[in-house]
Amino acid sequence: MVRSAPQMLYESIEYSGISTANISHFQDLILRPIRLASSKPAQKAYLNTVLFLAGSAVLWGLAASAYTLFYMSYIPKIGIERVVHLQYG
């Protein structure tokens, strides 16, 4: 009889005194964070976060370019100097 590697591992664990209930419990403990991170609510939260950050970046870019265009259009590039003679009296 030819046994596969997982079957031999399972049999060696069985003979070593570790019960399959303990193995299953430890496997659940190890995989719990992965299951939580890949659950539907977590995926929805990831998607919402990415969309929010992308939208914020686009709006920030539009605001920065609008500010720059306004500044370049309405703020004079050179200063106007004029001598003002103050008279007191």
C-alpha positions as CSV (number, residue, x, y, z in Angstrom):
1,M,0.0,0.0,0.0
2,V,1.4,3.4,-1.1
3,R,0.7,6.2,1.3
4,S,0.8,9.9,0.4
5,A,2.9,12.4,2.4
6,P,-0.1,14.1,4.1
7,Q,-1.4,10.7,5.1
8,M,1.9,9.7,6.6
9,L,2.1,13.0,8.4
10,Y,-1.4,12.5,9.8
11,E,-0.5,9.0,11.0
12,S,2.7,10.1,12.6
13,I,0.9,12.9,14.5
14,E,-1.8,10.4,15.5
15,Y,0.9,8.0,16.9
16,S,2.7,10.8,18.7
17,G,-0.2,11.4,21.1
18,I,-1.4,14.7,19.7
19,S,-5.1,14.6,19.0
20,T,-6.7,15.8,15.8
21,A,-8.9,18.1,17.8
22,N,-5.9,20.0,19.1
23,I,-4.5,20.2,15.6
24,S,-7.7,21.5,14.3
25,H,-7.9,24.1,17.1
26,F,-4.3,25.3,16.4
27,Q,-5.0,25.4,12.7
28,D,-8.1,27.6,13.4
29,L,-6.0,29.9,15.6
30,I,-3.4,30.3,12.9
31,L,-5.8,30.9,10.1
32,R,-8.2,33.2,11.9
33,P,-6.3,36.5,11.1
34,I,-6.2,35.4,7.4
35,R,-9.9,34.6,7.3
36,L,-10.7,38.0,9.0
37,A,-8.5,39.9,6.6
38,S,-10.0,38.3,3.5
39,S,-13.7,38.4,4.7
40,K,-16.3,40.3,2.7
41,P,-16.6,43.2,5.2
42,A,-12.8,43.6,5.3
43,Q,-12.7,43.6,1.5
44,K,-15.4,46.2,1.4
45,A,-13.5,48.3,4.0
46,Y,-10.3,48.0,1.9
47,L,-12.1,49.1,-1.3
48,N,-13.8,52.0,0.5
49,T,-10.5,53.2,1.9
50,V,-8.7,53.0,-1.5
51,L,-11.6,54.8,-3.2
52,F,-11.6,57.5,-0.5
53,L,-7.8,58.0,-0.8
54,A,-7.9,58.1,-4.6
55,G,-10.8,60.6,-4.5
56,S,-9.0,62.8,-2.0
57,A,-5.8,62.8,-4.0
58,V,-7.7,63.8,-7.2
59,L,-9.5,66.6,-5.3
60,W,-6.3,67.8,-3.7
61,G,-4.6,67.9,-7.2
62,L,-7.5,69.9,-8.6
63,A,-7.4,72.3,-5.7
64,A,-3.6,72.8,-6.0
65,S,-3.8,73.4,-9.7
66,A,-6.8,75.8,-9.3
67,Y,-4.9,77.7,-6.7
68,T,-1.8,77.9,-8.9
69,L,-3.8,79.1,-11.9
70,F,-5.6,81.7,-9.9
71,Y,-2.3,82.9,-8.3
72,M,-0.6,83.2,-11.7
73,S,-3.6,85.0,-13.3
74,Y,-4.5,87.6,-10.7
75,I,-1.3,88.3,-8.7
76,P,1.0,90.7,-10.5
77,K,4.4,89.3,-11.3
78,I,6.3,92.6,-10.8
79,G,5.8,95.1,-8.1
80,I,4.7,98.7,-8.7
81,E,7.0,101.2,-7.1
82,R,6.1,104.8,-6.8
83,V,7.6,107.5,-4.7
84,V,5.1,109.0,-2.3
85,H,6.0,112.4,-0.8
86,L,4.3,112.7,2.5
87,Q,3.3,116.3,3.5
88,Y,2.6,117.2,7.1
89,G,1.2,120.4,7.9
